[in-house]
Amino acid sequence: MQVAKGFVLAALAAVGFSAIPAAAQTAVAVKAGKVFKHEHSKIVIPARLGGIERSGATDFSKDFLDVAIRFDTADGQEGLSVYVFRDTIGTVPVWFSQAQLAIEARDIYAGPIIEVAPEVIALPGSTGGEALRVIYRGGAGSEFSSTGLAFFSLGAWYIKVRASSKTRSAANLAIWMEQAISELTLPAKLEPSKALAPVAACDNLLAFPQEAEDAPVDGAASLLNGVLGMMVANGEIEEGSDEDDEAAQRWCRDATISGVQTLYRPGSATDRYMIALGDSGRGVFVGPDAGASLMAATSEGGEKGEQFAVTYHLPDAQISYVAQDRLPSPQRVTELINGNRSTMSVSTWGKDKTVRLNSKAM
């Protein structure tokens, strides 16, 4: 049984994650005239960027796992921002796509028009480094004549550079952005990012002909998933052998849920997907339950039916929800999250890496 494309999109539009809290915001104190060094990624951001003095800095998590450094002119004519956030899920092209959607959704740009199509560019000031970039001109009625985005990674960290101007043409803004990026201090040598190309639309949309239901509760599998999640976060193991395959690295964009909440799929997979929430690295991954599969493979009690895990990825933690007996639809995932039906949380940052099981869900 297939579900019509229109039905899927209409159903997705009703999804809303009310139980997912907004990111906290804390002002970061940086001495005037002093550079800001992000100790985790090692990027150094000067006190003056692209000819504009730093106007503020914000931490949207804790321990500088998701920070923004802003440079705005006093008259509001133009500004630059540098965002640094932890890579916990997805790829550079996925979050570049999300950042594009965020730009295109903002009223202040009044339906911006792409002037320079998404492309791969070399990172100035480094060897081997590459970024994705797109440049827009403001839509009719916008005060902004141009806006742009560049996105790249430094190891386990994502870097997003944003620029907007009420006076520069799109061509001049592209030059200005390149100059600003060259003023950032990056590692001298960078490995080119894998599969660095803009995300394309999936050939077809996922269909969910039967609604998923709760799988049998398995506390041991939940605990194993927590340990595996912690090991992946620590870099002790890879998420899967096919992660090294370039085709698996090329995610596609499936469907928009609402606003910038969007479904993405790794490679051509039809048994897993990610719901990207916003444009700063937070997302919900849905796919085969690794812990349950390992437990079934080592069990002498016979094979169990396949189970699917639902995991919310935060900068410093992962939250797992009740396993499902088949690939759950986004609507079902919403029910689990909004119903606070978590089974476990795993700390993935800092010295206190703890697996906390929810005894009520076991």
PEKA-V391542 format. One record per pair of residues at least 24 apart in sequence whose ideal C-beta (glycine too) atoms are under 7 Angstrom apart, sorted by the first residue. I is the first residue (numbers start at 0). J is the second residue. D is the distance in whole Angstrom. If there is no record, write none. Layout:
I:J:D
I:J:D
This chain:
0:208:4
1:206:5
2:206:4
2:207:6
2:208:6
4:204:6
7:204:5
7:206:7
7:254:6
8:254:6
10:330:6
11:254:6
11:256:5
11:329:6
12:257:6
14:256:5
14:257:6
14:329:5
14:330:6
14:333:5
15:257:7
15:333:7
16:276:7
16:333:6
16:336:6
16:337:7
17:337:5
18:336:5
18:337:4
18:339:6
19:276:7
19:336:6
22:59:4
22:60:7
22:65:7
23:59:7
24:57:6
24:59:6
25:57:7
25:58:5
26:55:7
26:57:6
27:56:4
27:57:6
27:58:5
27:66:7
29:53:7
29:56:5
35:68:6
37:63:6
37:66:7
37:83:5
39:63:6
39:156:6
40:83:6
40:153:5
40:154:7
40:156:4
41:153:7
41:186:6
42:83:6
42:153:6
42:158:6
42:183:6
42:184:7
42:185:6
43:183:7
43:184:4
44:68:5
44:81:5
44:183:6
45:182:6
48:79:5
48:179:5
48:182:6
49:79:5
49:175:6
49:178:6
49:179:4
51:78:7
51:79:6
59:279:7
60:314:4
60:315:6
61:315:7
62:348:7
62:349:7
64:314:4
64:315:6
64:348:6
65:279:6
65:280:7
65:314:5
76:164:7
76:165:5
76:166:6
77:163:6
77:164:4
77:165:6
77:166:7
77:167:7
78:163:6
79:161:7
79:162:5
79:179:6
80:161:5
81:158:7
81:160:6
82:159:4
82:279:7
83:156:6
83:158:6
84:157:5
84:279:5
84:280:5
84:314:7
85:155:7
85:156:6
85:280:6
85:314:5
86:152:6
86:155:5
86:156:6
86:157:6
86:280:7
87:280:6
87:312:5
87:314:6
88:273:6
88:282:5
88:284:6
88:312:4
89:273:6
89:275:7
89:282:6
90:194:7
90:248:6
90:250:6
91:131:6
91:150:6
91:151:6
91:152:5
91:157:7
91:192:5
91:195:6
92:131:7
92:194:7
92:195:7
92:196:6
92:197:6
92:198:5
92:250:7
93:198:6
93:250:5
93:263:5
93:275:7
94:150:6
94:157:6
94:278:6
94:280:6
95:131:4
95:150:4
96:198:4
96:252:6
97:259:6
97:261:7
97:275:5
97:278:4
98:148:5
98:150:6
98:159:6
98:278:5
99:133:6
99:148:7
100:259:4
100:261:7
101:259:5
101:278:4
102:135:7
102:146:6
102:148:6
104:258:6
104:259:6
107:141:6
107:143:6
108:135:7
108:137:6
108:138:6
108:141:5
108:143:6
108:146:6
109:137:6
109:138:4
109:139:6
109:140:5
109:141:4
110:138:4
111:135:4
111:136:7
111:137:6
111:138:5
111:146:6
112:136:5
112:138:6
114:169:4
115:169:7
115:173:6
117:197:4
119:195:6
119:196:7
122:151:6
122:180:7
122:185:7
122:189:7
123:177:6
123:180:6
123:181:4
124:181:5
124:185:6
125:185:5
125:186:7
125:187:6
125:188:7
125:189:5
126:187:7
126:188:5
126:189:7
127:188:6
127:189:5
127:190:6
127:191:5
128:185:6
128:189:3
129:191:5
129:192:6
129:195:6
131:195:7
131:197:7
134:169:5
134:172:6
134:173:5
135:169:7
136:169:5
144:168:6
145:169:4
145:172:4
147:172:5
147:173:6
147:176:5
149:176:6
149:180:6
151:192:7
152:192:6
153:185:7
153:186:7
157:280:6
193:245:7
193:248:5
194:245:5
194:248:4
194:249:5
198:250:6
198:251:6
198:252:5
199:251:6
200:251:6
200:252:5
201:251:4
201:252:6
201:253:5
201:264:6
204:253:6
204:254:5
205:253:6
205:269:7
205:272:6
207:326:7
207:328:4
209:325:6
210:328:7
210:331:6
211:307:7
211:323:4
211:324:6
211:325:5
211:326:7
211:327:4
211:331:5
212:323:7
212:324:5
213:321:5
213:323:7
214:306:4
214:322:4
214:323:6
214:324:5
216:361:6
217:291:6
217:294:7
218:356:7
218:361:5
219:294:6
220:288:7
220:290:4
220:291:4
220:294:5
221:290:7
221:319:7
221:342:5
221:343:5
221:356:6
222:354:6
222:356:7
223:290:4
223:293:6
223:294:7
224:288:7
224:289:6
224:290:4
224:308:6
224:319:6
225:343:5
225:345:5
225:354:4
226:354:7
227:289:6
227:290:6
228:317:5
228:345:5
228:347:7
229:345:5
229:347:6
229:352:5
229:354:7
232:347:4
256:329:6
262:329:7
270:326:6
274:329:6
274:332:7
280:314:7
281:312:7
281:313:6
282:312:6
283:309:7
283:310:7
283:311:5
283:332:6
284:310:5
284:312:6
285:309:5
285:326:7
285:327:6
285:332:6
288:322:5
291:322:6
309:335:6
311:336:7
315:346:7
315:347:6
315:348:4
316:344:6
316:345:6
316:346:6
316:347:6
317:345:5
317:347:6
318:344:5
319:343:5
321:360:6
